[in-house]
Amino acid sequence: MNFRLISSFLGVVAWLIGVTMCFSLPWAWPAWGGQAEFERVGSIALLGSIAVSVLVGLLLRYLGRTADGAPYRKEAMAIVGLSWLLATLLGGLPFYLSGTAVGVSVDDPTEVVQMSFVDCMFEAQSGFSTTGATVLTNVEDEELVPRCILFWRSSTHFLGGLGIIVLFVAVLGHGSAGKALMRAEMPGPSKQGMQERMQHTAWAFAAIYVALTVILTLLLKLEGRTTAQGTMSWFDAICHSFGTLATGGFSTYNDSVGHFHSPVVDYTIVVFMILAGTNFTLLYLVWLGKPGRLVRDVEWQAYIGVILVVTAVFIVVGMTWAHDFDVQDTLPPGKEFFEALRYGLFQVVSILTTTGFSTHDFDRWNQFARAVLFLLMFVGGCAGSTGGGLKVIRHVLFVKILGLEIEQSFHPRVVRHLRLGGEAIADSDLRKQILLYFGLIAFIFMLSWITLVAVEGDDAWTGRGLSLDNKLVDAASAVAATLNNVGPGLGTVGATQNYSIFDWESKLLLTFLMMLGRLELFAVLVLLMPSFWRSR
Amino acid sequence: MNFRLISSFLGVVAWLIGVTMCFSLPWAWPAWGGQAEFERVGSIALLGSIAVSVLVGLLLRYLGRTADGAPYRKEAMAIVGLSWLLATLLGGLPFYLSGTAVGVSVDDPTEVVQMSFVDCMFEAQSGFSTTGATVLTNVEDEELVPRCILFWRSSTHFLGGLGIIVLFVAVLGHGSAGKALMRAEMPGPSKQGMQERMQHTAWAFAAIYVALTVILTLLLKLEGRTTAQGTMSWFDAICHSFGTLATGGFSTYNDSVGHFHSPVVDYTIVVFMILAGTNFTLLYLVWLGKPGRLVRDVEWQAYIGVILVVTAVFIVVGMTWAHDFDVQDTLPPGKEFFEALRYGLFQVVSILTTTGFSTHDFDRWNQFARAVLFLLMFVGGCAGSTGGGLKVIRHVLFVKILGLEIEQSFHPRVVRHLRLGGEAIADSDLRKQILLYFGLIAFIFMLSWITLVAVEGDDAWTGRGLSLDNKLVDAASAVAATLNNVGPGLGTVGATQNYSIFDWESKLLLTFLMMLGRLELFAVLVLLMPSFWRSR
């Protein structure tokens, strides 16, 4: 293992984090953040964190000063896994140093409860992994959460999303899902070498990501007049844009996007969540003037198909027997339809793309709808996007493989190839890889679920006045929402709740799951294997 | 497809069912069944069912009169799948013709609710698949359920268990779990041919199965004096013996084995459930005087390990913070320990072996224990036993495969073999097969769960005074309990409840799942594929 090389790479990551933190500083001033006075503690915490990041970066670069050679597979895995770990540690610093508060004590509302070290890790990991799960109970009170720290929280989404798109997707490829899509050739003139091409791809993807973020920010700022508040600050526009394009889900309001009460904002964010969950290779091809490639893509068709079908089902169920969108049964059918479309579509897209914004309390929906949302978490966005979950393509292949294998059980000698969009794909190892991925996810899910149920006391339910009957489902949803980088789950971690009530052991487990899911398991799992470190 | 051959085989199955029904007839007489008077309707229903079975058998034999050749893989799969379907249809007849009652109406206790056609299918499938899930709410009242019909219900367990051991295990091998154990060579002198050897194995296994059933019956009869009733009828002894050795779980009492209030009976049944969940090849080797083979078997070690560890955890959790076995907190620690051991061990073994008997209302245990029981359902007994679930060996291999594949992700060129008990096993296709099996189970489980949640109305919970919060977990447990052939699940299908309240659509789904799980998926799934029937 070339430790020097790894150290050298990690040093750059530390610097990158330090540089990004600088952009949160301006929001400490009332002129930018909109708060009453200058945030002294918040800005000092940020400056301290920047200093630490720079120093850590210097130390790591120093340790890796004699590094040479290019990273092999093992080094690449270690770099990805460890840089995420490093980012979590450094990214949690501003929360910790500023004494950002989880909220006020339940027993005594004058007593402020500050974030523990684990809380800070949780929040930072949630940001970088673009999960959007939070332990903060009140982000609107700048006494509890300084504005500049809140901006840093949203920045972690931006940086995490950029890291995924550039490092994980463009440079490293992306696991079994990526393998199947290798035929959807990476953009870039074909005469170039592999190295040059990857660089080209990385720059192109980064440009698309940044461009979309800027466009959405401008749109949201413009659409501010349609909100209940009649305006939207740059602060809110930027933060929600970060949350959307990274499929993260951190909001600057306790009611998430629902705070704005604007159908225009809702639909705009829906469109950009869909874009963020789309394979960036396809977005690049659209940019190059080949929109046909997007429309004909099997994965994208399945992705849009799931959104349309599930939304239609939610509207039908909601308007016939469940009355999820018209609880008092007072709306005329036309109005009820548009309510169902608006809230149903938003929630389906938000959960499927693993963003996790909410505009409606889906925990009050019927049990079937809640179960569907739970399953959607595992679907996720398209491969090569910032979306989490298992990715749509893996599900498409999974179902095809199951069918082929059942057929092979009675025709053992007839070998049929896996086909995608009419094209046969070379699948020597792919079938096993896809099945393995589902097996690993199922195994990790079950193990984490039973651990969470064992570790977490009953008071995470009884303490909030929720029935203990919910424990098994809510715990399962908490695992699913973190492992798939969604954010909110059901019940005690649902749309109107958060993760603050969990014990630190549970939070640590969920922090680990967010990292695991974000890096598609392997880059994290290998770090746990002694043989990974021993061997050369 | 050699339909004549299939028809000829199915004819024998129909006759076998007819013959078995004859053994239920004597229990219509008060001298045998212990009821007040001769059961005219019950015995006529049985006679009618026997007549139908014989006639159907004749018809099928007639259709297959010119059959020749031996069954190939496809025919063998069709025979197994279709004979289970035929058994369900014929086995449900006695319930239907006798007008056996689900129970009395909730609104009017004088009104008797008879079993519907789907109820009869459900009960028969539950019997043959050795699941033990029931729709009968009161089996103790002979006005509702004639004794001879109740005996038939338990007989279906016996016949189903025999069918699995002889047909599925000895003759057909048993899927990916069996493949891995092929080195645990099938008993029988090695000079014999394959055909002869299979016959020998089948006879040996049948003999062990029947012998264990007889021994347990005698033991239970003898132990009758230790029960709360001071005695046990032959009827009860035989029926519970059938339920135990088949890992079925139908009881002749509403309180299941708990009815007897006897630790001696409890522990005896525990021992025989463990035996029933053991690979019959190993039992045969013990019979041949080689107990070392049993003790050194990797799967059996894991199986016993799971029982011991989970029981220990239940005792510790139950005695420290949960007080599951001492609700009023009045027992001295010594007594509490023995209570916890007795009820904890029984329930762990009952669920793990997929028997489904109960002596304690485990729905009142803590949520962690309930979650563990839920997961245990998927583990199941050993391969080559009457136990259901995924089988212990598949889990052992699954975990090993995950470890090997994670290692291979950073050492792609180093191929390490799968090892079992120190021996490398030829795994060219086995890794994919095991992963495929887990993938299929997960897929079927999720699909069935969401279907059940959608189809089943909320009144299956609200109608019993249960909170709707339970719907998602209870529905999941109902799917798990039928797919893995356990029987009772959690909540509304828990130890003290039953499946009677479900809609007929749900019952049909669960009936299908019982068959699917029992035949390890493939023999049933292929029946649904048009290409299976088209091709030759």
Interface residues (C-beta under 8 A of the other chain):
Chain A: R73 K74 M77 Q367 F368 R370 A371 V372 F374 L375 F398 V399 I401 L402 E405 I406 E407 S409 F410 H411 P412 R431 K432 L435 L436 F438 G439 L440 A442 F443 M446 W449 I450 V453 A454 D458 S467 L468 D469 N470 K471 L472 V473 F522 L525 V526 M529 S531 F532 S535
Chain B: R73 K74 M77 Q367 F368 R370 A371 V372 F374 L375 F398 V399 I401 L402 E405 I406 E407 S409 F410 H411 P412 R431 K432 L435 L436 F438 G439 L440 A442 F443 M446 W449 I450 V453 A454 D458 S467 L468 D469 N470 K471 L472 V473 F522 L525 V526 M529 S531 F532 S535
